[in-house]
């Protein structure tokens, strides 16, 4: 065989292999993406495995309600489930987003919020680059959802706390005039060590104001009596859900009766339900 024929044969072999690799990549991407379900003109849920179209649509609706799907930019979400691997929801994000703590925290909040729409926790949430490579994996261990008490005041429940307890808490907060219908207020309800933990979003400086802390201590006493849970813990947190002060039942003075809660100019911070859209600077992206 001449040298030219040898090189020609090798070129043909390389070309065939290249086509084969391209086809493998294409089929691999298609299998990973699954079936596309358009939620808006720009946003899709791509479902695969045992996920049904109805389940994919339910996730898409929840992402709209959470504010992640806002109809403004291109965005792909991948939704997969199997008996062997469980449930996995993957988000295609901007390069480097997986290394930003605020972004990771935001997606953890997204995961807790969508948990009930994907069959509950636990499940796996992944952050992908534009080529669908997994860059970060998060284990979502809790579901959370929000109960609107008034149009601007709400209780967000983290499992295993129940909606029934949240309803009772909302009524107690209205009786105490903390929920007064006059402004936005966000309260979180969860359980720890068998007791209730209630977190209230407050303004900066509230935790250092002795008079306001005394008012919140009285609120804690009233809530502990009303739920009832004598070891109930009341937390003061900032809008980013960072702890500013904890008022545990075992150390807080129970002197005096509960008084009306501080208004927005003193301690009650205007706080809407958590913004679950990616933080500023993080563009939602689609698979390349």
C-alpha positions as CSV (number, residue, x, y, z in Angstrom):
1,X,0.0,0.0,0.0
2,X,1.4,3.4,-1.0
3,X,2.1,6.1,1.6
4,X,-0.7,8.3,0.1
5,X,-3.2,5.5,0.3
6,X,-2.2,4.8,3.9
7,X,-2.7,8.5,4.9
8,X,-6.0,8.5,3.0
9,X,-7.2,5.5,4.9
10,X,-6.1,7.1,8.2
11,X,-7.9,10.3,7.4
12,X,-11.1,8.4,6.6
13,X,-10.8,6.5,9.9
14,X,-10.3,9.8,11.8
15,X,-13.3,11.3,10.1
16,X,-15.5,8.3,10.9
17,X,-14.4,8.3,14.6
18,X,-15.0,12.1,14.8
19,X,-18.6,11.6,13.5
20,X,-19.1,8.7,15.9
21,X,-17.9,10.9,18.9
22,X,-20.1,13.7,17.7
23,X,-23.1,11.4,17.6
24,X,-22.4,10.0,21.0
25,X,-22.1,13.5,22.4
26,X,-25.4,14.5,20.7
27,X,-27.2,11.4,22.0
28,X,-25.8,11.9,25.4
29,X,-26.9,15.6,25.6
30,X,-30.3,14.6,24.2
31,X,-30.7,11.9,26.8
32,X,-29.6,14.3,29.6
33,X,-31.9,17.1,28.4
34,X,-34.9,14.8,27.9
35,X,-38.2,16.2,26.6
36,X,-38.5,19.9,26.5
37,X,-41.7,21.5,28.0
38,X,-42.0,25.2,27.3
39,X,-43.2,27.1,30.4
40,X,-42.8,30.5,28.8
41,X,-41.4,31.7,25.5
42,X,-38.0,31.7,27.0
43,X,-38.0,29.2,29.8
44,X,-38.3,25.4,29.8
45,X,-38.3,22.3,32.0
46,X,-36.5,19.4,30.3
47,X,-37.8,16.2,31.8
48,X,-36.5,12.6,31.6
49,X,-36.5,9.3,33.4
50,X,-39.8,8.5,35.0
51,X,-40.9,12.2,35.2
52,X,-44.2,12.8,33.4
53,X,-45.2,15.9,31.5
54,X,-47.7,16.8,34.3
55,X,-45.0,16.6,36.9
56,X,-42.7,18.8,34.8
57,X,-45.5,21.3,34.3
58,X,-46.1,21.4,38.1
59,X,-42.4,22.2,38.7
60,X,-42.5,24.9,36.0
61,X,-45.5,26.5,37.7
62,X,-43.8,26.4,41.1
63,X,-40.7,28.0,39.5
64,X,-42.9,30.8,38.2
65,X,-44.6,31.3,41.6
66,X,-41.1,31.4,43.2
67,X,-39.9,34.1,40.7
68,X,-37.2,32.0,39.2
69,X,-39.0,31.7,35.9
70,X,-39.9,35.4,35.2
71,X,-40.4,35.3,31.4
72,X,-37.5,37.7,30.9
73,X,-34.5,35.6,30.0
74,X,-33.6,32.2,28.5
75,X,-33.4,29.5,31.1
76,X,-33.3,25.7,31.1
77,X,-34.1,23.5,34.1
78,X,-33.5,19.7,33.9
79,X,-35.8,17.4,35.9
80,X,-34.9,13.7,36.3
81,X,-36.1,10.8,38.4
82,X,-35.4,7.1,38.6
83,X,-35.9,4.3,41.2
84,X,-32.2,3.9,41.4
85,X,-31.0,7.5,41.5
86,X,-33.9,9.3,43.0
87,X,-34.9,12.8,42.0
88,X,-32.6,15.4,40.6
89,X,-33.3,19.0,39.5
90,X,-30.5,20.8,37.6
91,X,-30.1,24.5,36.8
92,X,-27.9,25.8,34.0
93,X,-26.2,28.9,35.5
94,X,-23.6,31.5,34.6
95,X,-20.0,30.5,34.7
96,X,-18.5,30.7,38.2
97,X,-21.9,31.1,39.9
98,X,-21.4,27.7,41.7
99,X,-18.5,29.3,43.6
100,X,-20.5,32.3,44.9
101,X,-21.9,31.6,48.5
102,X,-24.8,34.0,48.0
103,X,-25.8,32.2,44.8
104,X,-25.5,28.8,46.3
105,X,-27.6,29.9,49.3
106,X,-30.2,31.3,46.9
107,X,-30.5,28.0,45.1
108,X,-30.8,26.1,48.4
109,X,-33.8,28.3,49.1
110,X,-35.1,27.5,45.6
111,X,-34.7,23.8,46.3
112,X,-36.6,24.0,49.6
113,X,-39.4,25.9,47.9
114,X,-39.8,23.5,45.0
115,X,-39.4,20.4,47.1
116,X,-43.1,19.7,47.5
117,X,-43.6,20.0,43.7
118,X,-41.0,17.3,43.0
119,X,-42.3,14.7,45.4
120,X,-40.7,16.2,48.6
121,X,-37.3,16.1,50.2
122,X,-34.7,14.8,50.2
123,X,-33.6,15.3,46.6
124,X,-30.5,16.4,44.7
125,X,-30.1,19.9,43.2
126,X,-27.3,20.5,40.7
127,X,-25.7,23.6,39.2
128,X,-24.5,23.0,35.7
129,X,-22.4,25.0,33.3
130,X,-23.6,25.7,29.7
131,X,-22.2,22.4,28.5
132,X,-24.2,20.5,31.1
133,X,-21.2,19.6,33.3
134,X,-22.1,19.4,37.0
135,X,-20.3,22.1,38.9
136,X,-21.9,21.8,42.3
137,X,-24.3,19.3,43.9
138,X,-26.6,20.3,46.8
139,X,-28.7,17.9,48.9
140,X,-32.1,19.4,49.7
141,X,-33.2,17.9,53.0
142,X,-36.2,20.1,53.8
143,X,-39.3,21.4,52.0
144,X,-40.6,24.8,52.7
145,X,-43.7,26.7,51.6
146,X,-45.4,30.0,52.4
147,X,-48.7,30.7,54.1
148,X,-50.2,34.1,53.3
149,X,-51.9,35.5,56.5
150,X,-52.6,38.9,54.8
151,X,-51.6,40.1,51.4
152,X,-48.2,41.3,52.7
153,X,-47.7,39.2,55.8
154,X,-46.8,35.5,55.7
155,X,-45.4,32.5,57.6
156,X,-42.9,30.3,55.8
157,X,-43.0,26.7,57.0
158,X,-40.0,24.4,57.0
159,X,-40.8,20.7,57.4
160,X,-41.4,19.0,59.7
161,X,-43.4,22.0,61.0
162,X,-47.0,21.8,59.9
163,X,-49.4,24.0,58.1
164,X,-51.8,23.6,61.0
165,X,-49.2,25.1,63.4
166,X,-48.5,27.9,60.9
167,X,-52.3,28.8,60.8
168,X,-52.3,29.0,64.6
169,X,-49.1,31.1,64.6
170,X,-50.6,33.5,62.0
171,X,-53.7,34.0,64.2
172,X,-51.6,34.6,67.3
173,X,-49.5,37.2,65.5
174,X,-52.6,39.0,64.4
175,X,-54.0,38.9,67.9
176,X,-50.7,40.4,69.1
177,X,-50.9,43.0,66.3
178,X,-47.5,41.9,64.9
179,X,-49.4,41.1,61.8
180,X,-51.5,44.2,61.5
181,X,-52.2,44.4,57.8
182,X,-50.3,47.7,57.5
183,X,-47.0,46.5,56.0
184,X,-44.9,43.6,54.8
185,X,-43.7,41.1,57.4
186,X,-42.1,37.7,57.0
187,X,-41.9,35.0,59.8
188,X,-40.4,31.6,59.5
189,X,-41.5,28.5,61.4
190,X,-39.4,25.4,61.9
191,X,-38.7,22.7,64.5
192,X,-35.5,21.9,66.2
193,X,-34.9,19.3,69.0
194,X,-38.7,18.7,69.2
195,X,-39.5,22.4,69.8
196,X,-40.7,25.3,67.6
197,X,-38.3,27.9,66.4
198,X,-39.9,31.1,65.1
199,X,-37.7,33.6,63.2
200,X,-38.8,37.2,62.6
201,X,-37.3,39.4,60.0
202,X,-36.4,42.7,61.7
203,X,-34.6,45.9,61.0
204,X,-30.8,46.5,61.6
205,X,-30.2,47.6,65.2
206,X,-33.3,45.9,66.6
207,X,-31.2,43.2,68.4
208,X,-29.2,45.9,70.2
209,X,-32.2,47.9,71.4
210,X,-33.1,46.7,74.9
211,X,-36.6,48.0,74.8
212,X,-37.4,46.3,71.5
213,X,-35.8,43.1,72.7
214,X,-38.0,43.2,75.8
215,X,-41.1,43.6,73.5
216,X,-40.0,40.6,71.5
217,X,-39.4,38.6,74.7
218,X,-43.0,39.3,75.7
219,X,-44.1,38.2,72.2
220,X,-42.1,35.0,72.7
221,X,-44.0,34.3,76.0
222,X,-47.4,34.8,74.3
223,X,-46.5,32.5,71.4
224,X,-45.1,29.9,73.7
225,X,-48.4,29.9,75.7
226,X,-50.6,30.0,72.6
227,X,-49.1,27.2,70.5
228,X,-48.3,25.8,73.2
229,X,-44.6,25.2,73.6
230,X,-42.8,26.5,76.7
231,X,-39.4,25.9,75.2
232,X,-40.3,27.8,72.0
233,X,-37.3,29.8,70.6
234,X,-37.8,33.3,69.0
235,X,-35.1,34.4,66.7
236,X,-34.5,37.9,65.3
237,X,-33.0,37.7,61.8
238,X,-32.1,40.1,59.0
239,X,-33.7,39.9,55.5
240,X,-30.9,37.6,54.4
241,X,-32.0,35.1,57.2
242,X,-28.9,35.6,59.2
243,X,-29.3,35.3,63.0
244,X,-29.1,38.6,64.9
245,X,-30.4,37.4,68.3
246,X,-31.9,34.3,69.8
247,X,-34.5,34.4,72.6
248,X,-34.7,30.8,74.0
249,X,-37.5,29.9,76.4
250,X,-35.1,28.7,79.0
251,X,-33.3,32.0,79.4
252,X,-35.7,34.8,78.5
253,X,-37.5,36.6,81.3
254,X,-41.2,36.0,81.3
255,X,-42.1,39.1,83.3
256,X,-45.1,41.0,82.1
257,X,-47.8,40.4,79.5
258,X,-47.3,40.5,75.8
259,X,-47.7,44.0,74.3
260,X,-48.4,45.1,70.7
261,X,-45.5,44.4,68.5
262,X,-43.1,47.2,67.4
263,X,-44.2,48.9,64.2
264,X,-42.2,49.3,61.0
265,X,-40.3,52.4,62.2
266,X,-39.0,50.5,65.3
267,X,-38.3,46.9,64.8
268,X,-40.6,45.2,62.3
269,X,-38.8,45.1,59.0
270,X,-40.6,45.2,55.7
271,X,-39.9,41.8,54.3
272,X,-41.6,40.0,51.5
273,X,-41.3,36.3,50.8
274,X,-37.7,35.4,49.9
275,X,-36.7,36.4,46.4
276,X,-35.8,33.2,44.7
277,X,-34.5,34.6,41.5
278,X,-30.7,34.4,41.1
279,X,-28.9,37.3,42.8
280,X,-27.9,40.4,40.9
281,X,-25.2,39.7,38.4
282,X,-26.2,36.1,37.9
283,X,-27.8,35.5,34.5
284,X,-30.0,32.6,34.0
285,X,-28.7,30.6,31.0
286,X,-29.7,27.9,28.7
287,X,-27.7,24.8,27.7
288,X,-25.3,25.7,24.9
